[in-house]
């Protein structure tokens, strides 16, 4: 299972274009004049930093201004008011730099009831949904409060309040309300509906360049990575230092190329403490295929939505199924990838514990995704349906779905492994053998199941000696004993009697039970029959003496009788 890269925070922030930007004011004040006629530029103001979205610079400016106070009793009250304004703006900067905890602490320290909504927004970003809900009960009913309640209703699963607020937003034409509605479509995986809203807003507000980022996010979610990048470039051409846009570009590169290429896009902004720093830290783990997951992801569980899912994926890849299940147990899936991951976790846990209940839960989650109208024709949807039928052991149906997406996974070892298992279960042994031989991942090739299936395919493709070679390269343990039993029985069924006789001989030495002797006796008789009828299958390369050698090593009294009979009719076996 591949890691999920995270794209954006929940509340979308509209970056408005302004005609009085820093650059336009510079030109108007003499940007085109000769060098000697230019006036000395005016000192930077707080507004200059905010317009440029340079919140680090704005914070430094405010902290410098914080040191300047007038002296005297008359100025004390003025200084106190000024201090509150400065602290409020510093909190604002910290919020936009992504330091929500610091912003929350500063807003709360001001103890101003009028800032309750600001405090609630910080709580929302920190995942403190119930606390934010309670805090807003006494605040004025403003458009921002409506938007925040709308998103809180979604997070807390309050469908009634969500529906009421949805009607309010649908009836409100303001840009902010429409963008909030579009972001809700995005969170509910209704990406085309979100695209429609964004395009309508963009028609009348072409200077709202940030909407191109939101469109790019939607295209990314629909797997249109080239289209996503094309729209994103419109924004990056004007704001090449945007953390969110650079992160999305890296995500596109990750999907189109590799994690290493993606990492190159964000390496310069990874540790600069800017807005979206948590997002960058999370995605670096993804781009590095899980490296640093235990150090980074636990602290982001309530900040970056994908962090919980990716930590569960990490645990699955490490074979720590119980830890993955503990993370996913309380999650109520709302999106296809959440249903898929929950299904995979339950499937792994069910196999580990031998639990039919967990297997059933896995079947339900995977079947729900694969049969849904929005996902049934997508690659993840068809993978989910194939997985569900795999758990149902309906392998003919598995092949239908896997064949439909085969061209997308030609060199994918995991896909080929699962495809081979379904092929083997339906009797397509040659095709299964070719798929298994194609696999290069040593973690898969060392699995007991891989060895079992490959051996079975070798036997049914008239290459029993290759199956025997698989066994002799394995360590002697309980799994090797099961492999030996499979080789013995499958070779007997396929009339590969010589390898069957060797396998039963080994089994008899390990476990001298009547069943293993009977298997050995029958296999030796089959070898004699193959030699007597001049069959090309089931004959020992060294002739009849090899059969006698196997029987001599048996402690069963019937072995001597068989040897005497063979010697009596030895002329028939030449």
VOTI-434316 format. One record per residue (C-alpha): x, y, z. Coordinates in steps of 0.1 Angstrom, whole numbers, plus 5000, padded with zeros to 4 digits. Example, Ala and Ser with C-alpha at 12.3 -4.5 7.8 and 13.67 -1.06 7.14 Angstrom:
2
512349555078/513749895071/
REM end
This chain:
574
500050005000/501450344990/501750635014/499250925010/500751275005/498851555022/497851865003/496252135023/494752235056/490952225060/489952595060/491052745028/492553095030/491753335001/494753524989/493253844975/495154044949/495554414956/496254694931/498354884957/500954614961/504454694973/505854664937/503154894922/503755164948/507455154941/506955204904/504455484911/506855664934/509655664908/510455304897/510955424861/513055734869/516855764865/518855644895/519955994906/516356114907/514855824928/513655914963/514855724993/512355444999/510055495028/510555265058/508554945057/505254935075/503254655090/500854685060/503654625036/504654295052/500954175054/500254265018/503354065008/502253785031/505653805048/504453705082/507953635095/508953985086/505754125101/506253945134/509854085136/508554435128/505954405156/508554265181/510754565173/507854805178/507054625210/510354765225/509355125219/507255275247/506655635258/507555725294/505355895319/502055825336/499955985309/501355745283/500755435304/497255375292/498255455256/501155205259/498754935273/496354975244/499254975219/500654665235/497254475231/497154575194/500754455189/500054125207/496954075186/498854125154/501653895166/499053625172/497653685137/501153635122/501853325142/498553185130/499453245094/502853095100/501152775111/502052805148/498452755159/499352665195/501352985200/498653195183/496053035206/498053105237/498453465227/494853525219/493753365252/496253575271/494653895258/491353795275/489253985251/485753845245/485753995210/488553755201/486653445210/486153365173/489853395167/490553155196/487952905182/489652915147/492952825163/491352545183/489852415150/493252395134/494552215165/491851955163/490052085194/486652065177/484452025208/486152305226/485852535196/482152455194/481452535230/483452865228/481352995199/477952955217/478053305230/479553485200/477853705174/476453535143/478953645116/479753495082/483053355097/481153195125/478753035101/481652895081/483452765111/480352605125/479752445091/483152275092/482752185129/479452015121/481251805095/484051715119/481751625147/479251435126/476351665134/474351605102/471351815112/473452135119/475552065088/472452045066/471052375081/474352555075/474652415040/471352585031/472652905046/475852895025/474052794993/471853104996/474753335003/476553464972/479653604990/483053474978/484053365012/480953155017/481252994983/484852904989/483852745022/481252545004/483752434978/486252325004/483452115020/482851944986/486651884985/486651725020/483751505011/485551384980/483151564957/485951704936/484051774905/481451974925/484252174941/485852244907/482452374894/482252624924/485852734920/485452794883/482253004889/484053224915/487153254892/485053384863/484153704882/487353724903/490253654880/492653834903/492053574931/494953364919/494853134949/491752974935/494052814909/495752634937/492352494949/491552384914/494952214912/494152034944/490951894930/492651784898/495251614919/492651424938/491151304905/494551174894/494951444867/498451524878/499451694845/496351914845/496951994882/500452114875/499252324845/496752514866/499152544895/501752704873/499453004869/499753074906/503452984909/504253234881/503153514905/503953354938/506953134934/507653124971/504252984982/504752695006/501352534998/501852564960/505352424962/504152134983/501452054957/503952074929/506151824949/503051594953/502451604915/506151524910/505851234935/502951084915/504451144881/508051054889/509450954923/509851054959/513451174952/512251414925/509451534948/511851604977/513951824955/511052064951/510552124988/514052085003/514652455005/511552525025/511552205047/512952375079/512252745075/509452765100/506952895075/503252845072/502652475063/505752345081/503852055095/502651975060/506151965047/507451755075/504651505069/505251485032/508951445035/508151115054/505951015025/508551104998/511250905018/508950595018/508250615056/511650715068/511250905101/507550805104/507650725141/509451055149/507251285128/503751135123/502451075159/502751455166/500651535135/497651305141/495351585149/496851835125/497351665091/494451435082/496651185063/499151145092/496950885109/496550695077/500150705068/501250595103/498850295100/500450215066/503850235081/502849995109/501449755082/504649765062/506549685094/504249385102/502949565133/499249495125/497949535160/499449895162/497849975128/494449845140/494750055172/495150365151/492250285127/489850135153/488250465162/488250615127/484850635111/485750625073/484350905052/486450875020/487450584997/491050565009/489950545045/487550265038/490350085018/492950125045/490450005072/489649705050/493349625046/494049645083/491149415092/492149175065/495749155079/494549125114/492048855104/494748655088/497048705117/494448595143/492448355122/489448575129/486448545105/484948855121/487849075110/487848915075/484148995072/484749355082/487449375056/485149235029/482449485037/484749785036/486449685004/483249574986/481649914996/484350104978/484549874947/480749874942/480150254947/479050454917/481850704921/484750444925/483650134905/485550254874/488650394891/491850194897/491550194935/487850094931/488749794910/491649704932/489149704962/486649484944/489349244934/490549234971/487049174983/486548884959/489948754969/488748735005/485548574994/487748324976/485948384943/489048394922/487448394888/485948734897/489248844911/490848784876/488048994859/488949304879/492749254880/492849194842/491049534837/493849724854/496849494846/498449754822/498949994851/500949754872/503049554848/506149594870/504449614903/505649314925/502849324949/500249334921/501949054903/502048844935/498348884941/497648824904/499748504905/497848374935/494448424917/495848264885/497147964905/493847924923/491947914890/494347664873/496347904851/499647764864/501947864835/500848234837/501048224875/504648084872/505748354849/504348624872/506048484902/509448444884/509148814874/508948934910/512249084923/511249194958/513148964982/510749025010/508048864989/510248594975/511148485011/507548445021/506248095028/503148155007/505348254977/507347934979/504247724982/502547884952/505747874931/506347514939/502747424930/503047604896/506347434888/504747094895/501747164873/504047304846/505946964845/508947094863/508846914896/512546924901/512347304903/509847264931/512147024949/514947284945/512647544962/512347314992/516047234996/516947604997/514547665026/515447645063/514247335082/511247455101/507447405104/506847605072/509347385053/507447075065/504247215050/506047295017/507346935016/503746805021/502547024993/505246894969/504546534979/500846554973/500846774942/503446564925/501446244933/498346404917/500246514886/501946164883/505346314890/505946004910/509746024915/509746374931/506646264951/508645954963/511546174974/509246414992/507346135010/510645965019/511746295036/508346325053/508645965066/512046045081/510746355098/507446185108/507345805105/503545785104/501545525084/500145805062/503645915051/504745545044/501645485024/502345795004/505945684998/504845334989/502245464964/504745704948/507345424944/504745204928/503945494905/507545524895/507645144887/504545194866/506045494847/509145284840/507244984829/505045184805/508045384792/506345714804/508446034801/506946154834/507646034869/510845844861/514145864883/517145984863/519345704878/516945424870/515445154892/518345154917/517245494930/513845354939/515445054957/517645294976/514645494989/512845175000/515945045018/515945345040/512445275053/511845095086/508544965075/508444585069/506544625036/509544795021/511444455020/508544285002/508544564976/512244534970/511944154965/509144204940/511144474921/514144244918/512043954907/510644164878/513544394873/513744314836/510444484831/511844814843/514744854820/
REM end
